[in-house]
Amino acid sequence: MGKRIPKERKIDMYKAILELKDLSECCDFFDDICAVTELRSMEQRFEVAKMLREEKVYTEIMKKTNASSATISRVNRMMNYGTGCLGEILDRMASKETEGEQ
């Protein structure tokens, strides 16, 4: 199969994700659909994104996440030039954490 994925297939997967009812079901869904290495890579990139959002330096991120400088650089590029969605989600999560502290 080529690089082009039919839009219907892509959309169906995301619709399925929106049907997940709680954190446990979400974890189970991704455990079923992804290889362990794929999950660990996504989790690592997400952690890198969180730390970049907190303005941590590369050396600290590398130490805490075991991510390579290339991975950190790719995530940083995505945070700066991507759609902005991940940054919005991180801000939303941080806002909820702050509200929970009050």
C-alpha positions in Angstrom: 0.0 0.0 0.0 1.3 3.4 -0.9 1.8 6.4 1.3 -1.7 7.7 0.5 -4.2 6.4 3.0 -7.8 6.6 1.9 -9.5 9.4 3.9 -12.4 7.1 5.0 -10.1 4.7 6.7 -8.3 7.5 8.5 -11.5 9.1 9.6 -13.0 5.8 10.8 -10.1 5.3 13.2 -10.5 8.7 14.7 -14.2 8.3 15.0 -13.5 5.1 16.9 -11.2 6.9 19.2 -13.9 9.5 20.0 -16.2 6.6 21.0 -13.8 5.6 23.9 -15.7 6.1 27.2 -12.9 6.3 29.8 -9.1 6.2 30.4 -9.1 2.4 30.9 -10.9 1.8 27.6 -8.6 4.2 25.9 -5.5 2.3 27.2 -7.0 -1.0 26.2 -7.8 0.3 22.7 -4.3 1.5 22.1 -2.8 -1.6 23.6 -4.8 -3.6 21.0 -4.1 -1.4 18.0 -0.4 -0.5 18.5 2.7 -2.5 19.0 4.4 -1.9 22.4 7.3 0.0 20.6 4.8 2.3 18.9 3.1 3.1 22.1 6.4 3.8 23.9 7.5 6.1 21.1 4.2 8.1 21.2 4.3 8.3 25.0 7.9 9.5 24.8 7.1 12.1 22.2 4.2 13.3 24.3 6.4 13.6 27.4 9.0 15.5 25.3 6.2 17.9 24.1 5.1 18.5 27.7 8.6 19.3 28.8 9.2 21.6 25.8 6.0 23.4 26.6 7.4 23.8 30.2 10.5 25.4 28.5 12.8 22.6 29.7 16.2 22.4 28.0 17.2 19.6 25.7 19.7 18.1 28.2 17.1 17.8 30.9 14.6 16.3 28.5 17.1 13.8 27.2 18.0 12.8 30.8 14.3 12.4 31.9 12.9 10.8 28.8 15.8 9.0 27.2 14.8 10.7 23.9 17.5 11.4 21.4 18.3 15.0 20.5 16.9 14.2 17.0 13.6 13.1 18.5 13.4 16.2 20.7 14.2 18.4 17.7 11.5 16.8 15.6 8.9 17.3 18.4 10.1 20.9 18.9 9.6 21.5 15.2 6.2 20.0 15.3 5.3 22.1 18.3 6.4 25.2 16.5 5.2 24.5 13.0 2.5 21.9 13.3 -1.3 22.3 13.6 -1.1 23.6 17.2 -3.5 21.0 18.4 -1.0 19.2 20.8 -0.1 22.6 22.4 -3.8 23.4 22.9 -4.3 20.0 24.5 -1.3 20.4 26.8 -2.6 23.9 27.8 -6.0 22.4 28.5 -4.5 19.7 30.6 -2.3 22.2 32.5 -5.4 24.4 33.1 -7.3 21.5 34.6 -4.4 20.6 36.9 -4.3 24.2 38.1 -8.0 24.3 38.7 -7.7 21.0 40.6 -5.1 22.6 42.9 -7.4 25.5 43.9 
